[in-house]
């Protein structure tokens, strides 16, 4: 869907991007990660045709951003950083303006307007001037603006910045829903956001691509296996006995004793899901499992490792 | 064409959503009206004509037009809406023209609102409509040229006040080099320079249209100035991509 080849961008003599090369395939929600100033916004601006790259090529849905910018723009819905909006306009009028500017025919525009207002929860503020809206509502207006023409590709630059936890959950829900049928790229420096909504990640640091791929592969590569925390009720001798018998589960250690039950740490060397196996082992040994958690903080360690050295 | 119209509509509504359009119209109508009625002594001189009204326009526009164009681009840049605008499926030329025609529309409406003056005059005595039609046409064209310069100035500044001052300075240049005193002064040095100033300055072209002499060269002059600065404007917003 999006093909980025050797993209470089200079601002004067400062190099913001150096030789970025990556692909985003259709129907994925991709998180673009990187510390502040890594070049996330610059990369998004090049893909949306707002900025021209200094060298390299980008094609979106088969159209080159340099030679066919209008065709690219038609297929993209874009929410820039900080959600710029015309403050003096009313929500509905603003969305209608964007729809008209995107050459939608009036009947379709009317349908989509109702749809995005409903989807983004803007019913109560549809007739209010944007200047009167709270930050959360403005963010939703920005998202509605990006969705109005039902684009194949959605590019969101820090969609959840400045929102409160409830609003973040709502926005993520919306992105996940939209991502079922569209290609979404969202930039963020909040790592939980990536694990919460994205299936793939692209990590850049100081203008360079440092990692790209499905989340599982990336985090798997970082931790060389995964780790489970199981809380099991019963005598710890019999727990160890049952687990040592299974070759996949024999790396078990006691993490914390909690009286009648205890918390154990189970290390696996591969990335396959061993949840069911743990459950069956516990059941067959006549013990009871009260909690099983797969540790997923690997993305953070990956991010730190990739973006702090170099 | 439809894209230009979409931008025009939004800009037009934007003018009326802020006090700018109203302030522009009221100050313009009051200023020209008072000047014409009292300072111009229209009630005591024994002629029914609007020459004085049109003669003051280049100066009135000098102060008011920058107010109309200052926010055109600089506000978009400041709020970041420029980024949304430039990623819409439209060409930079369409956006430039949409914004320009919206401002030109406000100016046109304001000029139309002064029509009661010639209508009242025509009831007072015989009125020669030739110079009046020419005067209005000239004013509209002159306004267009002013606006294109203002729009360009706004496209190169992030701040409205700077856009205002820059516009006023550029307009002053074009007004001053065509003034008779200045022409007489440069005439002492070089005859070619006088020809150049007469051709480039606003006033020599405007005066002849305002006198009712509609010469295609004058019309072409104003359209060229407008076209030139709109092209520059289009160029600056496009060049932003290569920043």
Interface residues (C-beta under 8 A of the other chain):
Chain A: X11 X45 X48 X49 X50 X51 X52 X70 X71 X73 X74 X76 X78 X80 X81 X82 X84 X85 X86 X87 X88 X89 X93 X97 X98 X100 X101 X102 X103 X145
Chain B: X2 X3 X6 X7 X9 X10 X13 X14 X17 X18 X79 X80 X81 X82 X83 X84 X86 X87 X88 X89 X90 X91 X241 X242 X243
